[in-house]
Amino acid sequence: MTTTIVSFVIVIGVLILIHEFGHFAVARLTGVGVERFSIGFGPVLLRWRGKETEYCLSALPLGGYVKMLGEENPLEGGGVMEYDPRKAFALKPLWARFLIVFAGPGMNFVLAAVLVAGVLATFGRPVWPALIGRVTQGGPAATAGVRTGDLVVAVNGRAVAYWEDLQQAVAASHGQPLTLTVRHDAAERTVTVSPALVAARDPVFKDPVESWDLGASSQNPPVIVSVMASSPAERAGVKPGDVAISVAGQPVYSRDELQQEIQKRPGQAFDLVVLRDGVPRTLRITAAAEKEKALSGGEITIGRIGVGIEPKTIRTARYGPVTAVVNSVAWTRDMTVLTFKSLWKIVSGQIAASNIGGPLQIASETGRQAREGVAQIMLFTAVISVNLAVLNLLPVPMLDGGHLFFFVIEGLRGQPLSLRKREAAQQLGFVLLMLLMVYAFYNDLVRLDVLGSALKLFR
């Protein structure tokens, strides 16, 4: 519990600090006066007075704000300006105001990229050789004579180091034949494979997608890293460190294949064959039948045996500074697109709104990631940072995106909306945000079964 609380406060504090620093830094660069820079809301716990700005740490660490001089033009309401008009936010050019507001979410994007680059350069990431696992019967690889256990060492004469190199080559082929140099039991041979265009499903949203396919999967041995107490796996004698090699006589070559084979057998008994200290062991196990919420709503029944599974790490690849930055920027871009897509699917009803999480879920996951190590908590913080940036860019009054939307209207009209209209929109935005927060908090309580436990007290 202590780890969860401390890690949650640190992660949220860093995200808020970076976000508000973005507003603050660009405001100062464009000559806008800043009255207060606050991390948190509510009663002030600590304060420090600078030359012009008061810096505060407040009691509620779920947000922050930068209070700038002249955020609303006092002359618009017939007031009197009591400060240097050159430092007033509302009197700055439209481009300056736009940059000041955008800088908050912009810095969250930057933070995500920096964290991911730091992980890639410092800790690296696990990679696997281009070792062939399952070969689809009748597929391009099988037709060309590729076999399970083949190691792909080159594609069209270019050396292949990792499985992802092979994947990139297949994706870039657009169906053109590829010459693969493969090694098996120290013997090398050359085969020609023509990737096929196949219909598949997006791994996150299950949308139909098309991709070029080799007709073979990688061989990443699935390792049991943890076994839950009193679980089917513990009762069957599964141990951490076991490497799964088959389920019900069906070979499994990766974590995903092992999960799929278990999940499609709810309530069924089957043989799980594992390697323990290099020796095969056959364990009889009965998967529990559990209900799980589908993304689109409703419930599905899947099999679980109560284990944590990770692919066996063969090698950890570290990146140079430039490569790490390039890859981190690409990761941030892809995560941004994924987040926008997720939001749209929730709004359009393609994903159940019950998937929306609040502070309790974030805190719980933060604690879990913190226990996994520094690299994991850095990557998790990067994910939350991108989500925070995207949410703040939504065109909802009270959010940065709402202000940016007003600026766009001002640019099109040649003048801002009236103060009364902006205030009405802000009030509406505040109500919408409060409703969203309450709903997210309710979802958290349902997930943790807090409501059910509380209702039992009145029965």
N, C-alpha and C positions, 0 to 999 in steps of 0.2 A: 504493500500500500504506500509506504514511504517513497519507494522508487517511482511509483506512478504519479504521485502528487508532485514530487520535486521535478521530474522530467517534464510533466505537463506544464508546470509554471515556467520552466526555462524555455521550452519550445514556443509556447504562446508569447512569452515576453520577447523573445528574439524576433518573432514574426511581426509583432506590433511595433517594436522599436524600429525595425528596418522600414516598415511601411510608413510610419509617421516621419522618420528621418528623410524619406524621399520628398514628402510635402515640404518639410522644413528647409532642406538644403536648396531646393529649387526656388522656394519663396525668397530665401536670403539672396540667392544669386540674381534674382530678377528685381531686387530692391524692395520687397514687401516686408513690412515690419511684423514680427512674430511676438505676440504677447505671452503665450503660454505653450509649452511643449509638455504634454501629459501622457504617461503610460498608465492606462487604467482610467476608470471613472469613479465617481463618488468621493468620499472623504479623502483628503490628501494625507498621506502617511509621511512622505519626505518631500521637501522642496528646497531648491537652490536658486538663488536669484543671480542671473547673469547681467551683463551690461544693459540688455534690452529685454531679454526673455526670461520668464520664470519657468524652471524645469521641475516637473512634479512626478512623483510616484504615488498613484492613488489606489484605493482599497480593492476595487473590482477589476481584476486583470483580464477582462474579456474585450478589450478594445483600447482605444486611445484617441487623442485628437491634437491638432495644432491650431491654436486660435490666432488668427491673423488680424492685423489692423484693417478696419474698413472692409470686412467680408461682405457687408451690404452697404451700398452707397447711401450715406445719411442724407445727402442732398435730395435723393429720390423721394424721401418722405417729408421733406421740408425741414430737416434737422440742420444742425450746425456742426461742421467738421472741427473737431478739437485736436487734431493731430496733423502732421505733415502729409499733405495729399499725395506726395510722391511715394509714400510708403503704404498707401491704401490698396488693398487687393482689388476692390471693385473698380478702381480707376485705372488699373493696368490694362495694356492691350489684350485683346482676346487670346492671342497666341500664348502670352505669358500666363494667363489664368488657366488655360487649357493644360499647359505643361506642368504647372504647379499641382493641379488635381491629378493628372495622369501619373505623376512621379511616384505616388504611393503604391498603386498596383504595379507600376513599372519596376520599382525596387524589389517587389516580391518575386517577379520574374527573374531579376538579376540574382537574387539570393538563391533561388532554386538552381540556376545554372552554376553558380559558384560552389554550392554544396555538392552537386553531382560531379563537377570537375575535381573537387577535392577528394572525393571518394575514389574516382577513377585513377587519379595520380598517386594517392597515398596508399589506399588499400587494394586497388585494382578490383577486378570482378572475376568470378569463376568462368572458365571457358572449357570446352570439351573438344577432343579431336574429331575429325570428320570420319567417324567410325559408323559404319552402316549397321542399324539395328533391324527393325522389321522391314521386309521387302514385300510390297503389295503384289499379290499374285496377278499376273497379266498386265502389270503396270510397266512404264518405260524402263525402269531399272531392271526389273525381272526379265523383260524381253531382251535387254542388252547383255544379260548374264551377270549382273551385279548380285552378290550374295551377302547374307548376314555375316558380319565379321570382317568385311572388306574395309580397308582404310584408304580413303581418297587422299592422295598426296599431291595431285595437280589437276587443274581444269584448263584445257586448251594450252597446255604447256606452262601455265602459271601456277606456282607453288600454292598449296592450300595448307594453312596452319590449323584452322578451327572449323567446326561445323558451320558457323555463321558465314564463313567465307564461301563455302559450298552453296549455302542458301542464297547468298547475294548473287552468285554466278548464275544460278538457276532462274532467279527472278529477272535478271538482266538479259537472259537468253531470248525471251519472247518466243519460245518454241523452237529456236534454231538448235541444231544438233551440238552437243557438247562432247568433247573428247576427254574422258576421265582416265587418269592414271591411278590404278588401285593396287594396293599391296595386301597380300594374304599369306600368312605363314612364310614371310621373307621373300616370297615370289611376287614380282610385279607383272602387270599386264595392262593393256589399254583397251577400253571399251567406248563405244559411241552411244550416247543416250540422247533421245529427243524429248525434252520435257513436255508434258501434256497440260492443257488448260483445263482445270477442274473447278467444280463448284464446291465451296467449303462454307464454313460458318465462322464469323468473327468470334474470336475466343472470349471477348468481353460481352458483346451485345447479342451474339448469336445471329447477326444479320447475314444474309447470303452474300458471299463475296467470291470473286474468281481469282485464281492465282495459278502460276506455273508450278507444276509438281513433278518431282523426280520419281515418285512412287516408292519412296523409301524414307524411313525415319532414322533419327540418330540413336546411338546406343549410349545412354547416360544412366548407368546402374542406379536404381532407386534405393536409397539407404534409409532404414528406419532410425530416426534420430531421437525419438521419444516414444514412450508407451504409457498411456493413461492408466492410473490405478483402477482395478476392478473392471477393466475393459475386456471385450472379446479377445483382443490381442494378448493381453496379460494372461488371461485364463488359458490361452492356447500355447503359451510359452515363448512368445515373440520377445526378443531382447533388443535394446538399442545397439546399433552397429550391424544388425542383420541386413544383408543385401537381398532384396526380393528378386527372384528370377522367373517365377511363374505363379499364376493364379488359376486354379481348376484346370491344370494342364496347358494353359495358354501362356506362352512366354511373354514376359513384360520387359521392355528395354528402357523405360524411362519412368519418371515420377507420374507424368500424366497418364500413361498407359496403366500403371498400377492403380491409380485413383479411379480411373474409368472402370476397370475390371471389378473393383470392390464395390463401387457405387451402384453398378447394375445388378448386384446380388443381395438386395435387402432381405434379411431373415433366412438366407440360404447358408448351408454348410458347404465348405469347399477346402481343398488342399492348397496351402500356401507353402511354396518351396523357397527357402532362403539359404544363402551362403553365410555360414558362421565360422569365422577363422578359416575360410577357404573350403569348408566341408559342407556339402548340401544337406539340408534337414527339411523333412516334410512335416508340416504342422497342420492339424485339422482345426479349422476355425469357422465359427458361425457369425456372420455379419449382423450387427444390430440394424433394425429398420427404423430410420429416423425421418421425420418430416423436415423439409427445408423450403423456405420461401423462394419462389421463382422470381426473376427480375420483373416479369410482366404481371406479378401478382399471383395469388393462389399458392398451393403447396404441391410439392412432389415428394415421393418417397425414395430415399436412396440408402445404400448400405454403407455402414461405417464400422471400423474395427478399433478405433481409438488410438491411432498412431500419428506421429509427425513424420513426414517424408521429405527428404531433400535429395536432389541428384548428387551422386558421388563426385566431389570436387577432384578433378584431375590436375588442373593447373589454375593458378591465378595470374591474370595478365594485368600488368600495370601500364598506364599510358604516360607518354610524355606530356609536358604542359600544353603544347599547342593542340595535340590530338585530343587531350582530355577536354579542353575548352570547346573544340568543334563538336565533339560527341555530346557534351553537356547541353550545348545550345540546341542541337537536334532533339535531345531528350525533352528539353523544356517545351519546344515547339509541339512535339507529339503529345505530351501530357496536356498542354493547353487545348489542343484540338479534341482530345479525349474528354476533357472536362466539359467543354462547351457541348459536345455531342451528348454527354450524359444528362446535362441539364435540359437539353431540348427533348430528350426522350422521356424525362420525368414530366415536363410541362405538357407534352403531347399524349401522355398516358401510356407510352410504350414500355416504360419502367414504372413499377409501383412506387408511389410517393413514400411508402413505408421504408424505403431504402435510405431516406434522408436521415442523417445522423446529426447529433448535437454534441455539446461539450463533454457529456459523460462517455459517449462512444469514443470521441477523440482522445480523452484522457486515458481510457482503458487501453486503446491501441498504442498510445505513446508509451505507456509503461511496458507493454509487451515488447515493443521495438527496442526500448532502452535496455531491456534485459538481454537482447540479442547482440548488443555491442554498439560501438561508436558509429561504425559505417551504416548500420541499419537505422539508427535514430537520425543520422544525417539525411539519408535517403527519404525517410518518412517526413522529415521537416520540409524537404524539397517538394514533396507531393502536396502537403498542406499549404505551402507557400503559393504554389500554382493555383490551387483551389481558391485560396483567399483572394488572389489577384483577379481571377475570373469572376468570382462573386461580386467583387467591388466594381467591376466594369459593367455589370448589368445596369440597364437604363432605369433604375428605380430611385426615386427621390430619397434623399438621406444617404445614399451610397455615392461613391465617386462617379460611377457611371451615370447617375442621375444628373449630377452637375455637368458632366461632359455633354450629356444630351441637351441640357439647357444652352450650353455654349454653341452647339451645332445649330440650334434654333435661332440663337442670337446672330450667328454668322449668316444664316439664310435670310432673316428678316431685316438685318441691318441695325437691330436694336434688341435689348433684352426683353423678356417677358416682364409684365408688371410685378411689383413686389407682392401684391395680394395673390396673384396666381402662383407665384413661386412658393409662398408660405402655405397655401392650400395644398400644393403638391407635396411639400415636405411633411405636412401632417398626415397625408394619405400614405406616404412612404413609411413614416414611422409606425403607423398602424399595421401595415403589411409586414414589416420586419418583425414586429412584436408577435404577430400571429405565426410567422414562420419559426421564430425562436421557440415559442410554446409548443408547436407541433413537433419540432426536432427533439425537444426535451421529452415530450410524451413518448416519441419513438424510442428514445434511450431507456426510459423507464420500462417500456414494454419488453425491450430486448433483455434487460437485466431482471425482468419479472418482479420489479419493485412494487408495481401496482397490485399484482396478484397477491404478493405477500402482505401488503397493507390491507387489502380487502378481507383477507382471512381473519384479521383481528376483529371484524365486525360480524362474522358469521357465527 
